[in-house]
Amino acid sequence: MAAITVNIDDNIYEHALALFAFKGVSAEAAIKELFERAAYDEYPRYEHLEPNEETVAAIQECEDILNGKVDAKGYTDVDEMISDILSEEGE
C-alpha cells in the first residue's frame, strides 16, 4: 500500500475538511476516491466552479460571524428560532 504527503495551503485545507465533514467523509477517503477514479475512470472529470456573488457574500458573512466581526444571534430553542424567522418575513 502506498502513502503520500502533500503540502496544501492552510485555508484550502480547512475549507476542504469542512466540506468533507459536512458530507460525512474523511480527508483520507476523499483522496482515496480521487485516486480510484483516476485509476479506473482513466482521469477524473472536474468542473471548475466559481461561486457567484451571492455565494461569495454568504461565505464572507459566515467567516465574519465566526471571527466575531459580525454579531449573530444563537439559539438553543428551535421554536424561538422559527418564531424569529417568521417575524422577519413579515417585516
N, C-alpha and C positions, 0 to 999 in steps of 0.2 A: 504494500500500500504506500502511495506517495504522499508527501506532505509539502505544503508550500508556505512561504512567508511573503506577505505583500504589504508595502507601505501605502497607506491611504490617508488623505487629508482628514484631520480630526473631525471637521464639520461634516464632511461627506459620510464618514464612518458613523457618527452619531445619528444622522438623518436616516441612513440605511438601517441601522439597528432598530430605530423606532418603527420604521416600516415593517421590518421583519417581525418585530414583536406584535405589531398590530395584526399581521397576517398569521401569527402563531407559528413562525418558522425561525429556527436559529440561523445565525450567520453561516455557520458551517453547512447546514442543509441547503441554504440558498446557493452557496458557492459550489457545492457538490452538484446541485441541479444544473447550474450553468455549464459545468464541465461535462455532465452526462448529455445534455442537449448538444453541446459542441461535438461530442464524440459520435452520437447516434443520429443526429439530425444534420450532420455534416458541418453546420455552423448555425448558431442561434440567430434568429431573425429579430433584430431590435428596431424599435421605432424610437427615434429621438423626440421626446415630447417636451415641449416648452410650456410651462404653466401660463395661463392668461393673466391679465392684470388683476382680476378679482381674486384669483388664487394666490398670486404673489402678495396682495394686500392682506389676505386672510392669514397667510403664513407669517407675515411680518407682525400682524396683530397678536398672534399666538406667542411669538418669540418675545414681544414687548410685555405681554402679560406674565410670561414665565420669568422674565428678567426684572419684574417689578416696575417697569416704566409706565404701565397702564394698570389702573385699579380694575379689578374684576370681582364681581360678587360670586362667592362659592355657596354651594348648597349641600345640606345634609338631609334635606327633606324634599322628596320628589314632588309632592303636592304643592309646596311653596314655589318650586321652580316652575312648574306648569302654570300656576296662577300668575306668576310674574310674566311669563312668556305671553299668555293670553291677554293680560292687561296691556302689554306693549303693542300687541297687534291692533288694539282698539284706538290707539293714540294717533 
